[in-house]
Amino acid sequence: LRGSMHRVQQWMPCVDTQKFSAICPFELQVSVARDSMAICSGNLIETSRCGYAAKERIVYTYTVKQQCFAGALSIVVGPLVALPETSTATSAATRSTIQKTYFAPPGYVSELAHTTQRVTGCIAMYEKYLAAPFPYNTLQVVYVPHELLCTGMHVASSLVILSMEYLAREIDVQVS
């Protein structure tokens, strides 16, 4: 994974504090090498290819329709694998459909599947407790090497970045 939390202003130069920033929707386009993925806050609108042969790049276009300040957005770029999940939350009050996608570096798909299997239930509990729908129609959770984070996690608009230390392996338990 290239870049780090410390250099996000170099990726998207802006005044990124609530005090000085405009509240508005965003459209983000991120161009990456073809062996990488770009995960951003918001909804993925399209991916396209540009360039040629060895210099080919992939352009990811995201939109954030909720009005927010630039500091509430995050971007993760690197070689990642995706594990998508779409399901309807079981909250009787809201019944909202949330597109959830989980990401981790290659080689961690089984840990990713095991760790994220209860997210839908957690969202349903959130909606029931607050008597309100989940505020976004997408949720992206990205696990990155711990040394790339200032803390164990970073939360942005519809994007959660967690240390890979939170990935759990399924353990076989023998009952005798």
MOMOSUL-V187289 format. One record per pair of residues at least 12 apart in sequence whose ideal C-beta (glycine too) atoms are under 10 Angstrom apart, sorted by the first residue. I is the first residue (numbers start at 0). J is the second residue. D is the distance in whole Angstrom. If there is no record, write none. Layout:
# MOMOSUL-V187289
i->(I,I)
j->(J,J)
d->(D,D)
This chain:
# MOMOSUL-V187289
i->(0,0,0,0,0,0,0,0,0,0,0,0,1,1,1,1,1,1,1,1,2,2,2,2,2,3,3,3,3,3,4,4,4,4,4,4,4,4,4,5,5,5,7,7,7,7,7,7,7,8,8,10,10,10,10,10,11,11,11,11,11,11,11,11,11,12,13,13,13,13,14,14,14,15,15,15,15,15,16,16,16,17,17,17,17,17,18,19,19,20,20,20,20,20,21,21,21,21,22,22,22,22,22,22,23,23,23,23,23,24,24,24,24,24,24,24,25,25,25,25,25,25,25,25,25,25,25,25,25,25,25,26,26,26,26,26,26,26,27,27,27,27,27,27,27,27,27,27,27,28,28,28,28,28,28,28,29,29,29,29,29,29,29,29,29,30,30,30,30,30,30,30,30,31,31,31,31,31,31,31,31,31,32,32,32,32,32,32,32,32,33,33,33,33,33,33,33,34,34,34,35,35,35,35,35,35,35,35,36,36,36,36,36,36,36,36,36,36,36,37,37,37,37,37,37,37,37,37,37,38,38,38,38,38,38,38,38,38,38,38,38,38,38,38,38,38,39,39,39,39,39,39,39,39,39,39,39,39,39,39,39,40,40,40,40,40,40,40,40,40,40,40,40,40,40,40,40,40,41,41,41,41,41,41,41,41,41,41,41,41,41,41,41,42,42,42,42,42,42,42,42,42,42,42,43,43,43,43,43,43,43,43,44,44,44,44,45,45,45,45,45,46,46,46,47,47,59,59,61,61,61,61,61,63,63,63,63,63,63,64,64,65,65,65,65,65,67,67,67,68,70,70,71,71,71,71,71,72,72,72,72,73,73,73,73,73,73,73,73,73,73,74,74,74,75,75,75,75,75,75,75,75,75,75,77,77,77,77,77,77,78,78,79,79,79,79,79,79,79,79,79,80,80,80,80,80,80,80,80,80,81,81,81,81,81,81,81,81,82,82,82,82,82,82,82,82,82,82,82,82,82,83,83,83,83,83,83,84,84,84,84,84,84,84,84,84,84,84,85,85,85,85,85,86,86,86,86,86,86,86,87,87,88,88,88,88,88,88,88,88,88,88,88,89,89,89,89,89,89,89,90,90,90,90,90,90,90,90,90,90,90,90,91,91,91,92,92,92,92,92,92,93,93,93,93,93,93,93,93,93,93,94,94,94,95,95,95,95,95,95,95,95,95,96,96,97,97,97,97,97,97,97,97,97,97,97,98,98,98,98,98,98,99,99,99,99,99,99,99,99,99,100,100,100,100,100,100,101,101,101,101,101,101,101,101,101,101,101,101,102,102,102,102,102,102,102,103,103,103,103,103,103,103,103,104,104,104,104,104,104,107,107,107,107,109,109,109,110,110,110,110,110,110,110,111,111,111,111,111,112,113,113,113,113,113,114,114,114,114,114,114,114,114,114,115,115,115,115,116,116,118,118,118,119,122,133,134,134,135,135,135,136,137,137,137,138,138,138,139,139,139,139,139,140,140,140,140,140,140,141,141,141,141,141,141,142,142,142,142,142,142,142,142,143,143,143,143,144,144,144,145,145,145,145,145,146,146,147,147,147,148,148,148,148,148,150,151,151,152)
j->(35,75,76,77,78,79,104,141,143,144,146,147,31,32,35,75,76,77,78,147,74,75,76,77,147,143,146,147,148,149,73,75,143,147,148,149,150,153,160,147,148,149,69,70,72,73,74,153,155,69,70,27,29,73,74,76,25,27,29,39,69,70,72,73,74,69,68,69,70,72,68,69,70,68,69,70,71,72,68,69,70,67,68,69,70,71,68,68,70,67,68,69,70,71,66,67,68,69,65,66,67,68,69,71,63,66,67,68,69,41,62,63,64,65,66,67,39,40,41,61,62,63,64,65,66,67,68,69,71,72,156,41,44,60,61,62,63,64,39,40,41,44,59,60,61,62,63,72,74,44,45,47,58,59,60,61,56,57,58,59,60,61,74,75,76,47,49,50,56,57,58,59,76,46,56,57,58,59,74,76,77,78,50,54,55,56,57,76,77,78,48,50,53,54,55,56,57,57,77,78,56,57,59,75,76,77,78,79,57,59,75,76,77,78,79,80,81,102,141,57,58,59,60,61,74,75,76,77,79,59,61,73,74,75,76,77,79,81,100,102,139,140,141,143,158,160,59,60,61,62,63,72,73,74,75,76,139,155,156,157,158,61,62,63,65,67,71,72,73,74,75,135,137,139,155,156,157,158,60,61,62,63,64,65,67,72,135,137,139,155,156,157,158,60,61,62,63,64,98,135,136,137,139,157,59,60,61,62,98,100,137,139,59,60,61,62,58,59,60,61,62,58,59,60,59,60,74,76,74,137,139,157,158,135,137,155,156,157,158,135,136,134,135,136,156,157,155,156,157,156,155,156,154,155,156,157,158,155,156,157,158,139,141,153,154,155,156,157,158,159,160,155,158,160,102,139,141,142,143,147,153,155,158,160,102,104,141,143,144,147,104,105,101,102,103,104,105,107,141,142,143,101,102,103,104,105,106,107,108,111,100,101,102,103,108,111,139,141,99,100,101,102,103,107,108,109,111,112,114,115,140,98,99,100,101,102,139,97,98,99,100,101,112,115,116,118,119,138,97,98,99,100,119,98,99,118,119,120,122,123,119,123,119,120,121,122,123,124,125,126,127,132,133,119,120,122,123,124,126,127,122,123,124,125,126,127,128,129,130,131,132,133,123,126,127,126,127,129,130,131,132,122,123,125,126,127,129,130,131,132,133,123,126,132,122,123,126,131,132,133,134,135,136,133,136,118,119,122,126,132,133,135,136,137,138,157,135,136,137,138,139,157,115,118,119,122,133,137,138,139,140,115,137,138,139,140,141,114,115,116,118,138,139,140,141,142,159,161,166,139,140,141,142,143,158,160,115,140,141,142,143,161,163,166,141,142,143,144,163,166,142,163,166,168,166,168,169,142,163,165,166,167,168,169,140,142,163,166,167,169,166,167,168,169,170,140,142,161,163,165,166,167,168,169,140,142,166,167,167,169,138,140,159,138,138,157,156,157,156,157,158,157,156,157,158,157,158,159,155,157,158,159,160,152,158,159,160,161,165,153,158,159,160,161,163,159,160,161,162,163,164,165,166,160,161,162,163,162,163,164,161,162,163,164,165,162,163,160,162,163,160,161,162,163,164,162,164,165,165)
d->(9,7,7,3,8,8,7,9,5,7,10,6,9,9,8,10,6,6,9,9,8,8,6,8,8,9,8,5,8,9,8,10,9,7,6,5,9,6,8,9,10,7,10,9,9,7,7,10,10,10,10,10,8,10,6,8,9,8,9,10,7,10,7,9,7,9,9,4,8,9,9,7,8,7,5,3,9,9,8,9,6,10,5,10,7,9,9,9,10,9,4,5,6,9,9,10,7,8,10,5,6,6,10,9,9,6,8,8,9,9,7,6,5,7,6,8,9,8,7,8,7,4,9,9,9,8,10,7,9,6,9,8,8,7,7,5,8,10,5,8,7,10,8,7,5,8,7,7,7,9,10,9,6,7,5,8,10,9,7,5,8,8,6,10,7,10,7,9,5,7,5,8,10,10,6,6,8,7,10,5,9,10,10,9,8,6,8,9,10,9,8,9,9,9,5,6,6,9,9,6,9,8,10,10,6,6,6,8,8,7,8,7,7,7,5,9,7,7,9,8,8,4,10,8,7,8,5,9,9,8,9,9,7,5,8,9,7,9,8,6,6,9,5,10,7,9,7,9,4,9,8,7,7,5,8,9,8,9,9,9,7,7,10,6,9,8,7,4,6,8,10,9,9,8,5,4,5,5,10,4,5,4,8,8,9,8,9,7,9,10,7,6,8,10,6,5,8,8,8,9,7,5,10,8,6,7,6,9,9,9,8,9,9,5,6,5,8,8,5,9,10,7,5,7,9,8,9,9,9,9,10,10,10,9,10,10,6,8,10,10,9,7,7,10,7,8,9,5,10,10,9,10,9,6,5,10,10,6,6,9,8,10,9,6,9,4,8,10,5,9,6,9,8,10,8,9,5,10,7,9,9,10,8,6,9,7,9,7,9,9,6,6,10,4,7,6,8,10,7,9,9,9,7,6,7,5,8,7,6,8,6,7,6,9,10,9,9,10,9,7,5,7,8,10,7,10,5,6,10,7,9,7,7,5,8,10,10,9,8,5,7,7,9,7,9,8,7,9,8,5,7,9,10,9,8,9,5,10,9,10,8,9,7,9,10,5,4,9,9,6,9,8,7,8,7,9,4,9,9,9,8,5,8,8,4,5,9,10,9,10,8,9,9,9,8,7,7,10,6,8,8,10,9,10,5,8,10,9,7,4,8,10,9,9,9,10,7,10,5,6,10,10,7,10,7,9,8,6,10,9,6,7,6,7,6,9,9,6,5,7,9,10,8,6,7,8,10,8,5,8,7,10,7,8,5,8,9,8,5,10,8,9,8,5,8,8,10,10,10,7,7,4,7,9,10,9,10,9,8,4,8,9,7,7,10,8,8,7,7,10,7,7,6,10,10,7,7,8,8,10,4,6,5,8,9,7,10,7,10,9,8,6,7,4,9,9,8,9,10,7,5,5,9,9,7,9,9,10,10,9,7,7,10,10,8,10,9,8,7,4,9,8,10,5,9,6,8,7,9,6,5,7,9,10,8,5,8,7,10,9,7,7,5,7,10,10,8,5,7,5,9,7,6,6,8,7,6,8,6,9,9,4,6,5,9,9,10,8,8,9,7,8,6,10,10,8,7,7,8)
